[in-house]
Amino acid sequence: MAHAPKTVDRDAVRVPVRRLTVLYDAGCALCGFVRDWLERQPQLVPLDLVAAGSEEAGARFPGLDHRATLEEITVVGDGGQVYRGPAAWIVTLWALREHRPLAHRLSTPAGAKLARGAVLAAARWRGAQRGGGPGWGGGAYHAADGWSFDPHHGWTFTPPSCADGACATD
């Protein structure tokens, strides 16, 4: 019986990842290029490449928000872990023999900024290719890190506020 994927929690019990499913946008030329590139890479952790929003994706992950997988790259681990955005790219690189060291560098605070920039650049390119339509970066994008993208206004950064108490320390 399939179970609903869960969001990765750094404080959760660690579950080994033995297989990853990369949900890619089959209607995106960049995504197709990356899918083909991934297929040619030596893998330390096997990757299943499945079209986001497809019947196969729905059958494999019935509890996943499949509309969201077309808006932001999503990777699902065999233990139900769900990675989105930069974390999805990093875990995918981590699965590749020749790119695992890069994944470790990108998982640092400084590397995470670079990974976020790469994801935002890919989203912007996708949005331009789709004429501002649906898909990663094609519509409005808002993240808790303060970055947002609107196809009519471009990228903006508004630092998160502590007004709601989210920055309070114990």
OpenMM code with the backbone's topology and positions (N, CA, C; nanometers):
from openmm import Vec3, app, unit

residues = "MET ALA HIS ALA PRO LYS THR VAL ASP ARG ASP ALA VAL ARG VAL PRO VAL ARG ARG LEU THR VAL LEU TYR ASP ALA GLY CYS ALA LEU CYS GLY PHE VAL ARG ASP TRP LEU GLU ARG GLN PRO GLN LEU VAL PRO LEU ASP LEU VAL ALA ALA GLY SER GLU GLU ALA GLY ALA ARG PHE PRO GLY LEU ASP HIS ARG ALA THR LEU GLU GLU ILE THR VAL VAL GLY ASP GLY GLY GLN VAL TYR ARG GLY PRO ALA ALA TRP ILE VAL THR LEU TRP ALA LEU ARG GLU HIS ARG PRO LEU ALA HIS ARG LEU SER THR PRO ALA GLY ALA LYS LEU ALA ARG GLY ALA VAL LEU ALA ALA ALA ARG TRP ARG GLY ALA GLN ARG GLY GLY GLY PRO GLY TRP GLY GLY GLY ALA TYR HIS ALA ALA ASP GLY TRP SER PHE ASP PRO HIS HIS GLY TRP THR PHE THR PRO PRO SER CYS ALA ASP GLY ALA CYS ALA THR ASP".split()
positions = [
    Vec3(0.0839, -0.1171, 0.0000),
    Vec3(0.0000, 0.0000, 0.0000),
    Vec3(0.0888, 0.1240, 0.0000),
    Vec3(0.0612, 0.2190, -0.0873),
    Vec3(0.1392, 0.3424, -0.0945),
    Vec3(0.1044, 0.4313, 0.0235),
    Vec3(0.2029, 0.5069, 0.0676),
    Vec3(0.1797, 0.5980, 0.1782),
    Vec3(0.2094, 0.7401, 0.1327),
    Vec3(0.1563, 0.8348, 0.2046),
    Vec3(0.1759, 0.9752, 0.1705),
    Vec3(0.3188, 1.0151, 0.2044),
    Vec3(0.3897, 1.0823, 0.1106),
    Vec3(0.5237, 1.1295, 0.1394),
    Vec3(0.5203, 1.2324, 0.2512),
    Vec3(0.6315, 1.2425, 0.3215),
    Vec3(0.6398, 1.3408, 0.4286),
    Vec3(0.7504, 1.4402, 0.3977),
    Vec3(0.7381, 1.5599, 0.4526),
    Vec3(0.8390, 1.6611, 0.4337),
    Vec3(0.9596, 1.6272, 0.5201),
    Vec3(1.0784, 1.6538, 0.4687),
    Vec3(1.2009, 1.6242, 0.5415),
    Vec3(1.2118, 1.7162, 0.6624),
    Vec3(1.2419, 1.6580, 0.7773),
    Vec3(1.2579, 1.7308, 0.9024),
    Vec3(1.3973, 1.6982, 0.9544),
    Vec3(1.4827, 1.8002, 0.9677),
    Vec3(1.6210, 1.7786, 1.0103),
    Vec3(1.6302, 1.7117, 1.1470),
    Vec3(1.5294, 1.7276, 1.2336),
    Vec3(1.5317, 1.6678, 1.3660),
    Vec3(1.4691, 1.5279, 1.3691),
    Vec3(1.4154, 1.4843, 1.2567),
    Vec3(1.3495, 1.3538, 1.2512),
    Vec3(1.4541, 1.2426, 1.2545),
    Vec3(1.4084, 1.1222, 1.2852),
    Vec3(1.4952, 1.0053, 1.2822),
    Vec3(1.5448, 0.9886, 1.1388),
    Vec3(1.6729, 0.9659, 1.1236),
    Vec3(1.7323, 0.9518, 0.9903),
    Vec3(1.6943, 0.8163, 0.9303),
    Vec3(1.6494, 0.8195, 0.8064),
    Vec3(1.6131, 0.6989, 0.7332),
    Vec3(1.7046, 0.6917, 0.6117),
    Vec3(1.7728, 0.5800, 0.5904),
    Vec3(1.8614, 0.5720, 0.4746),
    Vec3(1.7835, 0.5876, 0.3447),
    Vec3(1.8462, 0.6523, 0.2480),
    Vec3(1.7865, 0.6706, 0.1160),
    Vec3(1.8526, 0.5708, 0.0220),
    Vec3(1.7734, 0.4797, -0.0311),
    Vec3(1.8267, 0.3753, -0.1195),
    Vec3(1.7831, 0.3941, -0.2643),
    Vec3(1.6856, 0.4834, -0.2850),
    Vec3(1.6348, 0.5098, -0.4196),
    Vec3(1.5644, 0.6444, -0.4151),
    Vec3(1.5750, 0.7204, -0.5251),
    Vec3(1.5094, 0.8504, -0.5353),
    Vec3(1.4265, 0.8553, -0.6632),
    Vec3(1.3130, 0.9216, -0.6550),
    Vec3(1.2317, 0.9464, -0.7737),
    Vec3(1.2343, 1.0964, -0.8015),
    Vec3(1.2833, 1.1323, -0.9186),
    Vec3(1.2890, 1.2714, -0.9621),
    Vec3(1.1667, 1.2966, -1.0487),
    Vec3(1.0813, 1.3882, -1.0030),
    Vec3(0.9633, 1.4257, -1.0803),
    Vec3(1.0016, 1.5467, -1.1655),
    Vec3(1.0018, 1.5289, -1.2968),
    Vec3(1.0447, 1.6347, -1.3879),
    Vec3(0.9280, 1.6758, -1.4772),
    Vec3(0.9333, 1.7980, -1.5277),
    Vec3(0.8294, 1.8520, -1.6148),
    Vec3(0.8571, 1.8044, -1.7577),
    Vec3(0.7789, 1.7089, -1.8063),
    Vec3(0.7996, 1.6511, -1.9393),
    Vec3(0.7760, 1.7526, -2.0512),
    Vec3(0.7063, 1.8621, -2.0224),
    Vec3(0.6799, 1.9637, -2.1236),
    Vec3(0.7853, 2.0728, -2.1293),
    Vec3(0.8931, 2.0584, -2.0537),
    Vec3(0.9975, 2.1611, -2.0441),
    Vec3(1.1243, 2.1098, -2.1112),
    Vec3(1.1784, 2.1858, -2.2066),
    Vec3(1.2992, 2.1439, -2.2774),
    Vec3(1.4182, 2.1319, -2.1827),
    Vec3(1.4340, 2.2258, -2.0907),
    Vec3(1.5439, 2.2202, -1.9943),
    Vec3(1.5314, 2.0957, -1.9066),
    Vec3(1.4106, 2.0668, -1.8612),
    Vec3(1.3877, 1.9501, -1.7753),
    Vec3(1.4184, 1.8208, -1.8507),
    Vec3(1.3803, 1.8151, -1.9774),
    Vec3(1.4100, 1.6982, -2.0607),
    Vec3(1.5596, 1.6802, -2.0798),
    Vec3(1.6307, 1.7910, -2.0987),
    Vec3(1.7762, 1.7860, -2.1116),
    Vec3(1.8393, 1.7321, -1.9834),
    Vec3(1.7944, 1.7851, -1.8684),
    Vec3(1.8479, 1.7405, -1.7397),
    Vec3(1.8141, 1.5932, -1.7159),
    Vec3(1.6916, 1.5509, -1.7504),
    Vec3(1.6536, 1.4095, -1.7367),
    Vec3(1.7484, 1.3209, -1.8169),
    Vec3(1.7743, 1.3591, -1.9439),
    Vec3(1.8643, 1.2799, -2.0280),
    Vec3(2.0056, 1.2768, -1.9699),
    Vec3(2.0514, 1.3909, -1.9167),
    Vec3(2.1837, 1.3981, -1.8558),
    Vec3(2.1910, 1.3068, -1.7336),
    Vec3(2.0872, 1.3101, -1.6498),
    Vec3(2.0836, 1.2257, -1.5303),
    Vec3(2.0889, 1.0777, -1.5671),
    Vec3(2.0211, 1.0386, -1.6737),
    Vec3(2.0209, 0.8987, -1.7157),
    Vec3(2.1607, 0.8502, -1.7530),
    Vec3(2.2455, 0.9401, -1.8009),
    Vec3(2.3809, 0.9026, -1.8442),
    Vec3(2.4826, 0.9039, -1.7302),
    Vec3(2.4473, 0.9558, -1.6141),
    Vec3(2.5419, 0.9689, -1.5036),
    Vec3(2.5517, 0.8404, -1.4217),
    Vec3(2.6750, 0.8041, -1.3798),
    Vec3(2.6888, 0.6911, -1.2865),
    Vec3(2.6216, 0.7279, -1.1541),
    Vec3(2.5364, 0.6391, -1.1047),
    Vec3(2.4554, 0.6686, -0.9858),
    Vec3(2.4982, 0.5827, -0.8672),
    Vec3(2.5192, 0.6480, -0.7522),
    Vec3(2.5429, 0.5767, -0.6268),
    Vec3(2.4105, 0.5354, -0.5651),
    Vec3(2.3084, 0.6169, -0.5877),
    Vec3(2.1717, 0.5890, -0.5437),
    Vec3(2.0873, 0.5896, -0.6705),
    Vec3(2.0165, 0.4814, -0.7001),
    Vec3(1.9378, 0.4762, -0.8232),
    Vec3(1.8323, 0.5870, -0.8289),
    Vec3(1.8194, 0.6446, -0.9481),
    Vec3(1.7203, 0.7491, -0.9737),
    Vec3(1.6126, 0.6956, -1.0675),
    Vec3(1.4871, 0.7131, -1.0276),
    Vec3(1.3743, 0.6875, -1.1168),
    Vec3(1.3299, 0.8248, -1.1670),
    Vec3(1.3199, 0.8400, -1.2962),
    Vec3(1.2803, 0.9677, -1.3555),
    Vec3(1.1369, 0.9538, -1.4054),
    Vec3(1.0463, 1.0292, -1.3436),
    Vec3(0.9032, 1.0161, -1.3712),
    Vec3(0.8471, 1.1544, -1.4035),
    Vec3(0.7663, 1.1611, -1.5075),
    Vec3(0.7045, 1.2884, -1.5451),
    Vec3(0.6116, 1.3371, -1.4335),
    Vec3(0.6346, 1.4602, -1.3891),
    Vec3(0.5497, 1.5215, -1.2866),
    Vec3(0.4077, 1.5346, -1.3397),
    Vec3(0.3123, 1.5098, -1.2553),
    Vec3(0.1718, 1.5231, -1.2939),
    Vec3(0.1194, 1.4075, -1.3782),
    Vec3(0.2029, 1.3066, -1.4037),
    Vec3(0.1609, 1.1939, -1.4871),
    Vec3(0.0787, 1.0943, -1.4052),
    Vec3(0.0126, 1.0017, -1.4753),
    Vec3(-0.0617, 0.8957, -1.4065),
    Vec3(0.0326, 0.8123, -1.3206),
    Vec3(0.1539, 0.7858, -1.3724),
    Vec3(0.2506, 0.7083, -1.2956),
    Vec3(0.2877, 0.7805, -1.1658),
    Vec3(0.3110, 0.9104, -1.1731),
    Vec3(0.3449, 0.9880, -1.0529),
    Vec3(0.2292, 0.9834, -0.9531),
    Vec3(0.1069, 0.9965, -1.0029),
    Vec3(-0.0107, 0.9912, -0.9158),
    Vec3(-0.0272, 0.8558, -0.8488),
    Vec3(0.0010, 0.7485, -0.9225),
    Vec3(-0.0117, 0.6139, -0.8664),
    Vec3(0.0977, 0.5868, -0.7630),
    Vec3(0.2187, 0.6346, -0.7897),
    Vec3(0.3306, 0.6114, -0.6971),
    Vec3(0.3160, 0.6926, -0.5678),
    Vec3(0.2660, 0.8159, -0.5816),
    Vec3(0.2617, 0.9075, -0.4675),
    Vec3(0.1233, 0.9711, -0.4549),
    Vec3(0.0241, 0.8935, -0.4137),
    Vec3(-0.1127, 0.9458, -0.4085),
    Vec3(-0.1314, 1.0605, -0.3096),
    Vec3(-0.0466, 1.0728, -0.2090),
    Vec3(-0.0613, 1.1801, -0.1106),
    Vec3(0.0134, 1.3076, -0.1451),
    Vec3(0.0809, 1.3109, -0.2574),
    Vec3(0.1608, 1.4256, -0.2982),
    Vec3(0.0756, 1.5279, -0.3729),
    Vec3(0.1039, 1.6560, -0.3534),
    Vec3(0.0366, 1.7636, -0.4273),
    Vec3(0.1002, 1.7689, -0.5664),
    Vec3(0.0363, 1.7066, -0.6639),
    Vec3(0.0953, 1.6931, -0.7967),
    Vec3(0.0958, 1.8225, -0.8759),
    Vec3(0.0068, 1.9140, -0.8458),
    Vec3(0.0151, 2.0465, -0.9106),
    Vec3(0.1421, 2.1168, -0.8668),
    Vec3(0.1779, 2.1036, -0.7393),
    Vec3(0.2989, 2.1669, -0.6877),
    Vec3(0.4247, 2.1085, -0.7526),
    Vec3(0.4211, 1.9798, -0.7912),
    Vec3(0.5397, 1.9193, -0.8527),
    Vec3(0.5666, 1.9779, -0.9903),
    Vec3(0.4656, 2.0365, -1.0524),
    Vec3(0.4857, 2.1045, -1.1810),
    Vec3(0.5331, 2.2477, -1.1609),
    Vec3(0.5216, 2.2994, -1.0398),
    Vec3(0.5636, 2.4362, -1.0110),
    Vec3(0.7050, 2.4423, -0.9547),
    Vec3(0.7492, 2.3364, -0.8868),
    Vec3(0.8817, 2.3348, -0.8260),
    Vec3(0.9352, 2.1928, -0.8289),
    Vec3(1.0630, 2.1785, -0.8666),
    Vec3(1.1232, 2.0454, -0.8741),
    Vec3(1.1005, 1.9715, -0.7428),
    Vec3(1.0641, 1.8456, -0.7547),
    Vec3(1.0349, 1.7617, -0.6391),
    Vec3(1.1039, 1.6267, -0.6573),
    Vec3(1.1690, 1.5809, -0.5501),
    Vec3(1.2332, 1.4494, -0.5487),
    Vec3(1.1794, 1.3760, -0.4265),
    Vec3(1.1418, 1.2493, -0.4454),
    Vec3(1.0860, 1.1695, -0.3363),
    Vec3(1.1785, 1.0518, -0.3088),
    Vec3(1.2165, 1.0371, -0.1814),
    Vec3(1.2996, 0.9250, -0.1391),
    Vec3(1.2155, 0.8019, -0.1141),
    Vec3(1.2794, 0.6861, -0.1152),
    Vec3(1.2076, 0.5609, -0.0963),
    Vec3(1.1519, 0.5454, 0.0446),
    Vec3(1.1943, 0.6284, 0.1386),
    Vec3(1.1398, 0.6273, 0.2740),
    Vec3(1.0287, 0.7296, 0.2917),
    Vec3(0.9845, 0.7908, 0.1800),
    Vec3(0.8773, 0.8900, 0.1863),
    Vec3(0.9258, 1.0323, 0.2018),
    Vec3(1.0579, 1.0547, 0.2061),
    Vec3(1.1111, 1.1897, 0.2168),
    Vec3(1.0750, 1.2695, 0.0908),
    Vec3(1.0430, 1.3971, 0.1089),
    Vec3(1.0114, 1.4837, -0.0045),
    Vec3(1.1075, 1.6018, -0.0015),
    Vec3(1.1761, 1.6220, -0.1125),
    Vec3(1.2697, 1.7334, -0.1277),
    Vec3(1.2158, 1.8236, -0.2375),
    Vec3(1.2196, 1.9545, -0.2142),
    Vec3(1.1717, 2.0507, -0.3140),
    Vec3(1.2774, 2.1589, -0.3352),
    Vec3(1.2718, 2.2228, -0.4511),
    Vec3(1.3601, 2.3352, -0.4796),
    Vec3(1.5071, 2.2977, -0.4692),
    Vec3(1.5888, 2.3849, -0.4078),
    Vec3(1.7326, 2.3586, -0.3999),
    Vec3(1.7657, 2.2252, -0.3328),
    Vec3(1.6917, 2.1872, -0.2298),
    Vec3(1.7176, 2.0586, -0.1628),
    Vec3(1.6993, 1.9427, -0.2608),
    Vec3(1.6037, 1.9551, -0.3529),
    Vec3(1.5811, 1.8502, -0.4528),
    Vec3(1.7012, 1.8391, -0.5471),
    Vec3(1.7541, 1.9534, -0.5902),
    Vec3(1.8715, 1.9504, -0.6772),
    Vec3(1.9909, 1.8916, -0.6029),
    Vec3(2.0089, 1.9319, -0.4776),
    Vec3(2.1240, 1.8850, -0.4003),
    Vec3(2.1164, 1.7343, -0.3775),
    Vec3(2.0004, 1.6828, -0.3394),
    Vec3(1.9903, 1.5380, -0.3148),
    Vec3(2.0067, 1.4596, -0.4450),
    Vec3(1.9663, 1.5167, -0.5567),
    Vec3(1.9859, 1.4501, -0.6858),
    Vec3(2.1349, 1.4428, -0.7193),
    Vec3(2.2070, 1.5537, -0.6985),
    Vec3(2.3523, 1.5518, -0.7206),
    Vec3(2.4208, 1.4539, -0.6248),
    Vec3(2.3703, 1.4479, -0.5010),
    Vec3(2.4249, 1.3573, -0.4000),
    Vec3(2.4144, 1.2111, -0.4456),
    Vec3(2.3138, 1.1801, -0.5250),
    Vec3(2.2936, 1.0430, -0.5728),
    Vec3(2.3914, 1.0048, -0.6839),
    Vec3(2.4595, 1.1026, -0.7424),
    Vec3(2.5488, 1.0782, -0.8557),
    Vec3(2.6934, 1.0630, -0.8101),
    Vec3(2.7597, 0.9598, -0.8583),
    Vec3(2.8967, 0.9304, -0.8161),
    Vec3(2.9909, 1.0493, -0.8347),
    Vec3(2.9885, 1.1097, -0.9503),
    Vec3(3.0844, 1.2160, -0.9804),
    Vec3(3.0437, 1.3524, -0.9230),
    Vec3(2.9246, 1.3647, -0.8691),
    Vec3(2.8765, 1.4950, -0.8226),
    Vec3(2.8449, 1.4994, -0.6733),
    Vec3(2.8686, 1.3885, -0.6027),
    Vec3(2.8418, 1.3874, -0.4589),
    Vec3(2.9254, 1.4925, -0.3846),
    Vec3(3.0548, 1.5103, -0.4173),
    Vec3(3.1307, 1.6158, -0.3470),
    Vec3(3.0686, 1.7552, -0.3670),
    Vec3(3.0188, 1.7834, -0.4870),
    Vec3(2.9522, 1.9114, -0.5113),
    Vec3(2.8267, 1.9224, -0.4259),
    Vec3(2.7510, 1.8152, -0.4148),
    Vec3(2.6299, 1.8173, -0.3321),
    Vec3(2.6649, 1.8500, -0.1870),
    Vec3(2.7741, 1.7947, -0.1372),
    Vec3(2.8156, 1.8247, 0.0001),
    Vec3(2.8508, 1.9728, 0.0150),
    Vec3(2.9180, 2.0304, -0.0852),
    Vec3(2.9511, 2.1741, -0.0794),
    Vec3(2.8248, 2.2593, -0.0871),
    Vec3(2.7290, 2.2187, -0.1686),
    Vec3(2.6049, 2.2961, -0.1822),
    Vec3(2.5153, 2.2844, -0.0593),
    Vec3(2.5382, 2.1849, 0.0239),
    Vec3(2.4542, 2.1681, 0.1430),
    Vec3(2.5007, 2.2561, 0.2597),
    Vec3(2.6097, 2.3312, 0.2421),
    Vec3(2.6547, 2.4260, 0.3443),
    Vec3(2.5729, 2.5541, 0.3315),
    Vec3(2.5744, 2.6410, 0.4325),
    Vec3(2.4994, 2.7673, 0.4207),
    Vec3(2.5406, 2.8498, 0.2979),
    Vec3(2.6703, 2.8609, 0.2714),
    Vec3(2.7144, 2.9367, 0.1540),
    Vec3(2.6735, 2.8660, 0.0252),
    Vec3(2.6888, 2.7345, 0.0221),
    Vec3(2.6511, 2.6585, -0.0966),
    Vec3(2.5016, 2.6622, -0.1229),
    Vec3(2.4227, 2.6676, -0.0150),
    Vec3(2.2770, 2.6733, -0.0302),
    Vec3(2.2349, 2.7993, -0.1045),
    Vec3(2.3065, 2.9095, -0.0831),
    Vec3(2.2752, 3.0336, -0.1568),
    Vec3(2.3010, 3.0145, -0.3058),
    Vec3(2.4096, 2.9465, -0.3386),
    Vec3(2.4406, 2.9186, -0.4789),
    Vec3(2.3358, 2.8255, -0.5392),
    Vec3(2.2981, 2.7220, -0.4645),
    Vec3(2.1954, 2.6288, -0.5129),
    Vec3(2.0637, 2.7018, -0.5354),
    Vec3(2.0250, 2.7890, -0.4406),
    Vec3(1.9013, 2.8670, -0.4546),
    Vec3(1.9079, 2.9532, -0.5799),
    Vec3(2.0226, 3.0165, -0.6041),
    Vec3(2.0388, 3.0996, -0.7237),
    Vec3(2.0231, 3.0194, -0.8515),
    Vec3(2.0793, 2.8973, -0.8537),
    Vec3(2.0666, 2.8120, -0.9720),
    Vec3(1.9215, 2.7730, -0.9963),
    Vec3(1.8493, 2.7404, -0.8885),
    Vec3(1.7078, 2.7029, -0.9015),
    Vec3(1.6265, 2.8234, -0.9501),
    Vec3(1.6544, 2.9402, -0.8962),
    Vec3(1.5818, 3.0600, -0.9384),
    Vec3(1.6110, 3.0931, -1.0843),
    Vec3(1.7369, 3.0767, -1.1271),
    Vec3(1.7711, 3.1018, -1.2671),
    Vec3(1.6986, 3.0032, -1.3591),
    Vec3(1.6945, 2.8755, -1.3191),
    Vec3(1.6229, 2.7763, -1.3997),
    Vec3(1.4736, 2.8096, -1.4052),
    Vec3(1.4187, 2.8530, -1.2931),
    Vec3(1.2766, 2.8891, -1.2895),
    Vec3(1.2485, 3.0065, -1.3823),
    Vec3(1.3385, 3.1029, -1.3811),
    Vec3(1.3192, 3.2196, -1.4677),
    Vec3(1.3263, 3.1780, -1.6146),
    Vec3(1.4220, 3.0932, -1.6492),
    Vec3(1.4345, 3.0463, -1.7866),
    Vec3(1.3087, 2.9714, -1.8282),
    Vec3(1.2604, 2.8827, -1.7403),
    Vec3(1.1392, 2.8064, -1.7706),
    Vec3(1.0214, 2.8992, -1.7920),
    Vec3(1.0095, 3.0002, -1.7059),
    Vec3(0.9000, 3.0951, -1.7186),
    Vec3(0.9040, 3.1685, -1.8512),
    Vec3(1.0246, 3.2060, -1.8951),
    Vec3(1.0396, 3.2753, -2.0231),
    Vec3(1.0028, 3.1833, -2.1392),
    Vec3(1.0411, 3.0555, -2.1289),
    Vec3(1.0104, 2.9598, -2.2353),
    Vec3(0.8615, 2.9322, -2.2455),
    Vec3(0.7932, 2.9415, -2.1341),
    Vec3(0.6498, 2.9129, -2.1304),
    Vec3(0.5652, 3.0379, -2.1472),
    Vec3(0.6297, 3.1509, -2.1651),
    Vec3(0.5544, 3.2743, -2.1817),
    Vec3(0.4802, 3.3147, -2.0558),
    Vec3(0.5383, 3.2813, -1.9401),
    Vec3(0.4742, 3.3202, -1.8141),
    Vec3(0.3627, 3.2275, -1.7724),
    Vec3(0.3507, 3.1122, -1.8396),
    Vec3(0.2441, 3.0179, -1.8064),
    Vec3(0.2790, 2.9342, -1.6861),
    Vec3(0.2040, 2.8258, -1.6634),
    Vec3(0.2298, 2.7426, -1.5463),
    Vec3(0.3636, 2.6707, -1.5564),
    Vec3(0.4139, 2.6280, -1.4442),
    Vec3(0.5397, 2.5563, -1.4391),
    Vec3(0.6363, 2.6248, -1.3452),
    Vec3(0.7513, 2.5642, -1.3244),
    Vec3(0.8504, 2.6202, -1.2325),
    Vec3(0.8865, 2.7596, -1.2780),
    Vec3(0.8520, 2.8582, -1.2028),
    Vec3(0.8883, 2.9947, -1.2342),
    Vec3(0.7946, 3.0616, -1.3314),
    Vec3(0.7020, 2.9888, -1.3912),
    Vec3(0.6123, 3.0492, -1.4887),
    Vec3(0.5062, 3.1347, -1.4238),
    Vec3(0.4671, 3.1016, -1.3044),
    Vec3(0.3694, 3.1799, -1.2313),
    Vec3(0.4379, 3.2490, -1.1156),
    Vec3(0.3616, 3.3016, -1.0260),
    Vec3(0.4204, 3.3662, -0.9093),
    Vec3(0.4877, 3.2616, -0.8223),
    Vec3(0.6021, 3.2990, -0.7658),
    Vec3(0.6789, 3.2109, -0.6780),
    Vec3(0.7056, 3.2878, -0.5502),
    Vec3(0.6732, 3.2302, -0.4369),
    Vec3(0.6979, 3.2940, -0.3080),
    Vec3(0.7589, 3.1899, -0.2155),
    Vec3(0.8703, 3.2244, -0.1543),
    Vec3(0.9348, 3.1318, -0.0621),
    Vec3(0.9582, 3.1996, 0.0716),
    Vec3(0.9673, 3.1187, 0.1743),
    Vec3(0.9873, 3.1704, 0.3097),
    Vec3(1.1228, 3.2383, 0.3255),
    Vec3(1.2162, 3.2152, 0.2319),
    Vec3(1.3482, 3.2766, 0.2434),
    Vec3(1.3502, 3.4222, 0.1998),
    Vec3(1.2374, 3.4742, 0.1542),
    Vec3(1.2294, 3.6151, 0.1168),
    Vec3(1.2328, 3.6413, -0.0325),
    Vec3(1.2699, 3.5429, -0.1144),
    Vec3(1.2726, 3.5624, -0.2589),
    Vec3(1.1335, 3.5393, -0.3159),
    Vec3(1.0971, 3.6185, -0.4145),
    Vec3(0.9704, 3.5964, -0.4841),
    Vec3(0.9886, 3.6339, -0.6308),
    Vec3(0.9097, 3.5699, -0.7146),
    Vec3(0.9148, 3.5968, -0.8582),
    Vec3(0.7737, 3.6175, -0.9082),
    Vec3(0.7565, 3.7227, -0.9824),
    Vec3(0.6306, 3.7507, -1.0500),
    Vec3(0.6666, 3.7709, -1.1963),
    Vec3(0.6022, 3.7020, -1.2899),
    Vec3(0.6406, 3.7123, -1.4303),
    Vec3(0.6340, 3.8547, -1.4850),
    Vec3(0.5545, 3.9400, -1.4226),
    Vec3(0.5416, 4.0772, -1.4719),
    Vec3(0.6413, 4.1727, -1.4076),
    Vec3(0.6954, 4.1370, -1.2907),
    Vec3(0.7851, 4.2272, -1.2180),
    Vec3(0.9234, 4.1695, -1.1953),
    Vec3(0.9467, 4.0402, -1.2208),
    Vec3(1.0766, 3.9777, -1.2016),
    Vec3(1.0991, 3.9341, -1.0579),
    Vec3(1.2265, 3.9162, -1.0225),
    Vec3(1.2659, 3.8677, -0.8909),
    Vec3(1.2785, 3.9823, -0.7924),
    Vec3(1.2328, 3.9616, -0.6704),
    Vec3(1.2499, 4.0585, -0.5632),
    Vec3(1.2884, 3.9834, -0.4359),
    Vec3(1.3600, 4.0551, -0.3490),
    Vec3(1.3992, 3.9972, -0.2213),
    Vec3(1.3482, 4.0868, -0.1105),
    Vec3(1.2670, 4.0297, -0.0235),
    Vec3(1.2172, 4.0987, 0.0949),
    Vec3(1.2536, 4.0116, 0.2139),
    Vec3(1.3518, 4.0569, 0.2945),
    Vec3(1.3928, 3.9723, 0.4069),
    Vec3(1.2746, 3.9371, 0.4954),
    Vec3(1.2726, 3.8134, 0.5465),
    Vec3(1.1640, 3.7733, 0.6364),
    Vec3(1.1606, 3.8637, 0.7592),
    Vec3(1.0417, 3.8875, 0.8101),
    Vec3(1.0224, 3.9735, 0.9263),
    Vec3(1.0124, 3.8888, 1.0522),
    Vec3(1.0537, 3.9473, 1.1624),
    Vec3(1.0413, 3.8799, 1.2918),
    Vec3(0.9148, 3.9248, 1.3643),
    Vec3(0.8326, 4.0046, 1.2974),
    Vec3(0.7130, 4.0611, 1.3608),
    Vec3(0.6168, 3.9537, 1.4099),
    Vec3(0.6147, 3.8374, 1.3415),
    Vec3(0.5218, 3.7321, 1.3840),
    Vec3(0.5788, 3.6424, 1.4937),
    Vec3(0.6984, 3.6747, 1.5420),
    Vec3(0.7597, 3.5968, 1.6479),
    Vec3(0.8390, 3.4772, 1.5996),
    Vec3(0.8487, 3.4586, 1.4662),
    Vec3(0.9188, 3.3430, 1.4102),
    Vec3(1.0672, 3.3454, 1.4419),
    Vec3(1.1220, 3.4609, 1.4724),
    Vec3(1.2657, 3.4720, 1.5004),
    Vec3(1.2976, 3.4616, 1.6487),
    Vec3(1.1965, 3.4494, 1.7311),
    Vec3(1.2190, 3.4446, 1.8750),
    Vec3(1.3025, 3.3220, 1.9119),
    Vec3(1.3890, 3.3382, 2.0088),
    Vec3(1.4692, 3.2256, 2.0553),
    Vec3(1.4180, 3.1801, 2.1903),
    Vec3(1.4438, 3.0543, 2.2215),
    Vec3(1.3987, 2.9972, 2.3497),
    Vec3(1.4868, 3.0442, 2.4626),
] * unit.nanometer
topology = app.Topology()
chain = topology.addChain("A")
for resn in residues:
    res = topology.addResidue(resn, chain)
    for name in ("N", "CA", "C"):
        topology.addAtom(name, app.Element.getBySymbol(name[0]), res)
